[in-house]
Amino acid sequence: MLVDDAQVGIDPQSQSLVAMGIKAGLSAADWAAVGVAVGISAAGMVMVVLAFLDPEPTSKLGLLVGGGAVCILTGGMTAVAVLTRRRPPNIEMSAGGFKISWE
């Protein structure tokens, strides 16, 4: 469930994330910041996968998994912070799904 408080007219059921961003009027700086944040998260995921596929001793496993987890968390949270204009979202989960609001 998405609450469109700003009355922008976005609809996640019929629009892609890019279409919603364009309709919301995100600036080029916002797009770049989100792209970098998502890239950091993707790099973290690659680090975690490579940690488990690497035949080297397990001494490097903890470092790669820990570093990858930090990249995933910080990249994802940075993307959310950029898209919400630095206001933390309120996320509620229930049996029917989840609700994200910025109250």
N, C-alpha and C positions, 0 to 999 in steps of 0.2 A: 504494500500500500504506500503510495507516494502522496504526500500532502503538498500541493502547489500553493504555498503561502503567498508567494509573490505574484500569483496569477499570470505566470508566463505562458501557460498553455502547453506544457510538456506532458506527454503520455508514454510511459515506458512500454505499454503493450503494443503500440503501433509505431514507435520511433526508436531508432538506434541511439546509442550514447552520443555519437557524433552529432546526429540530428538534434538531440535535446540540448547539447552544448551550443550549437549554432543558434537555436531558437532562444536560449537563455542569454545570448550575447557575450559569451566568454571572449576575452581578449586574446591576442596572440601570445602574450606573456603567460596567461593562464594555461593555454594549450601546451606551451613549451614546458611549464613547470609540471603539469600532469604527466607529460611524456617522459620527462626525466625521472619523476617519482616512480612511474610504472616500470621504466627501464631498470631502476635500482632494484625493485622487487623481482623483476625477471632475472637479473644477475644473481640475486640471492637464491632463487629457485634452482638455477643452474649449478650454483656452488653446492647446494645440498645434494642434488642428484649426482654430481661428480664425486662428492665425498663417499658415497656408497658404491660407486662404480670403480673407484681408484684401487688398484692392487697394492699400493704402498702400505706400509705399516699403519696401524690404527692410531698412531700418535698424531697424525694430521687430521684424522676423522673428526675429532672434537672441535678443532679449530675451524674447519670448513663448515661443519654443521652450525656451530655457534655464530660464525660470521655470516653465513647465509640466512640464518633466522633473524639476525639483527637487520640485515639488508631488506628482507621481506617485510618486517614490521615497520621499520622507519620509512621505507618507500611507500607502503600502503597508507600509512597514517599521514604522510606528507601530501599524498594525492587527495585524501579526504579533506585535509586542512585547506588546501588550495581551492577545492571546489566549494567548500562551505564558507569561504572567506574567513578562515581561521576560527570559526565558532565550532566547538565540538558537537557532534550529533548525539542525539538521544536515540539509542537503538533498543527496541523491545522485541523479544522473541516470544512466540506463542505457538500453539499447535496448528493454528491456521496460517502461519508464515511469520514474517518479521515486519516491523514498522520502523522507519527511520524518520526522525523529525529534528528540527533545529529550533527548539523553543527556549 
